[in-house]
Amino acid sequence: MDGLNIPLNHILLVSSLLFAIGMMGLMIRRNIIFILMSLEVMLNSAALAFVAAGAHWGQPDGQIVFML
């Protein structure tokens, strides 16, 4: 079962938008809670890119990097 057939470009676009939103939150906010939340959004966007690339090429490397 292949799951969803979403093109890799679309997933990477969403991942980069999430990373940009996290970066803006990191730079604009001064509250430590919001800074930590923005950092978490950035890390999750990078994990999404790794998992999407691994699923696209049929390699488990993206999921392994996400788990580390």
N, C-alpha and C positions, 0 to 999 in steps of 0.2 A: 504494500500500500504506500503510495507516494505522499499522501497527505495533501496539503494545499499546493497548488501550482502557481505561486506568486513569483514573479520574476525577481531575480537577485537585485537588479537595479532599484526596484521599488523598495525592497527591504533595506538596502544600503542608504537610500534617500531618507527613509524614516529614521534610521539609526543616526545619520548625520544631523538631521533636524533635532532629534532628542539630545544629541551631544551639544549642539549649539544652544539649545534652551538651558541645559545644565550649566554651560559655560557662562551664559548671561546671568543666571541666578547666582553663580559663584562670584561674579564680579560686582553685581549690583547690590545684593543683600548683605547686610551687616550682622544679622542675627545668626548665631551659631547653628540653630536648628535648621534654618533655611539653607545655610551653607552646606551642612551635611546632607540634606535632602538633594541639593543640586549635585553634589559629588556622587551620590548614589544614582541619580539619573544618568550622569556621564558614564559611570561604570557599567550600568545596565545597557546603555546604548552600544558600548564597545562589545559587551557580551552578545548582544543581539547580532552584531555584525559578524562575530566569530562563528556563532551557531548557524547563521544563514549561509555563510560561505562554506562551512563544512557540509551542510545539507545539500547545497547546490552541487558540489563536486563529489558527493557521496563518501566523504571521509569523516571519521569520528573525531578528527583533531579539534574542530571548533567546539564540540561539546566537552572535550577533555580540557581545553584551555579555560572554558567557562567554569568548570568545576574546580580548577586550581585557584 
